[in-house]
Amino acid sequence: MAKTVKLWPPLTEEMVIPLHIGDQVLINGVIYTARDAAHKRLLDLITAGLNLPFEVKGQILYYVGPSPARPGRVIGAAGPTTASRMDVYTPTLLQLGLKAMIGKGRRSPEVIAALQQYKAVYLGATGGAGALLSQCITAAEVVAFPELGPEAIYRLEVRDFPATVINDCQGQDLYEVGIRQFARCRS
């Protein structure tokens, strides 16, 4: 039975292991953003043996490129981007202790295996709801790669940011389960 859980990063294994597909999470505290270009830069730093611009261990990465903030707002629309574009980089970051990612869409079998191996989860946020999701962001600042514009790495402070567990530490995939359930209903 799905449950609702509040999470406060940095996350530990004890916090993510009990999460199961379909669970709703409300995230509070600090999360970081990164899309394709930022992931490539992070991997280049790792390969070169250099320090990363933030501590990855226990963190949540949100795959988002926010739009510019309107006057009086902290951030513009901040909807999730397609997670599979980061799949080539994800196992390396999980090995460094990343505990959760937020995006939309499916993950590769390699990422799902790495989630099991390193005890982490993949969370889905609602695509097309960027304006609504931005209301959960109380502060935003660029912490790395400002030249990337909206693809820079941001440090976001969030309050009750909603997401759903899509892939858990046990290797389950909410999309696969949903497809099987739908197929049974249609038979």
Secondary structure, 3 states (H helix, E strand, C coil): CCCEEEECCCCCHHHHCCCCCCCEEEEEEEEEECCHHHHHHHHHHHHCCCCCCCCCCCCEEECCCCCCCCCCCCCCCCCCCEHHHHCCCHHHHHHCCCCEEEEECCCCHHHHHHHHHHCCEEEECCCCCHHHHHCCEEEEEEEECHHHHHHCEEEEEEEEEEEEEEECCCCCEHHHHHHHHHHHHHC
